Amino acid sequence: MSTSIETNGLTKSFGELFAVNKVSISVKRGTIFGLLGPNGAGKSTLLRMLCTLLKPNAGTASVEGHDIETETNEVRQVLGVVQEKLLLYPVLTARENLELFGNLYGVEKSVLRERIDTLLEEIKLTSVRDKLVATYSTGMRQRVNIVRALIHDPRVILLDEPTNGLDPQSVRWVRDYVKGLKDRGYTVVLTTHDMKEADELAEDLAIMDRGEVLAVGKSADLKKRFGVSDIEQLFLELTGRELRDSLSGKVKMRGW
């Protein structure tokens, strides 16, 4: 099986802080790869480098054979990204959102119309395609958000906490849909804090902390190697049990 994503010594620092430190991983094409770690582990920074939003300080990485620094346009064409924050315009309908992002990717109009119809049918929103996204539930918005990342027919999908904050029915739908993406030949990189989700979906796992990869391999092999029975135990064994509190400094409260 060929490789879809390859990183070698990939490093990103902000001043003296190494957010990602000499990370080397290989993601096989057509698989679901789980990227796990506590808050501040470096997962988001790694994903932002893979999708060309951040330049590494050192090391190399490629996505479907395209270098993330010298072939940024090619990387963006083969990559779909679902960030934890919804990337949709609430004042547009589901159809209009998909049209907008399809046009930004340069998808041919006739192809785009057919693709939008197919994707909306897949996520069971055809009947409300012309309703404003602002009127959608959180689960409905996330379904649109996921297929937005597929509108240009990429080969690799980065999913950053795709089930965070969803109700159980929506969580189940997302997990089943992700499995379906793999069955259709997509490569999926999944970050999640849900250990059950990681164990169910990911064929291979990498556990990060403080910018470094602590372990990588198949779930069953890692549990056997470290003598634990489940992924949560493995995660805590490697990353510790101390709380990872942090203040973002972004929230301003009136009257406080």
Secondary structure, 3 states (H helix, E strand, C coil): CCEEEEEEEEEEEECCEEEEEEECCEEECCCEEEEECCCCCCHHHHHHHHCCCCCCCEEEEEECCEECCCCHHHHHHHEEEECCCCCCCCCCEHHHHHHHHHHHCCCCHHHHHHHHHHHHHHCCCHHHCCCEHHHCCHHHHHHHHHHHCCCCCCCEEEEECCCCCCCHHHHHHHHHHHHHHHHCCCEEEEECCCHHHHHHHCCEEEEEECCEEEEEEEHHHHHHHHCCCCHHHHHHHHHCCCCCCCCCCCCCCCCC
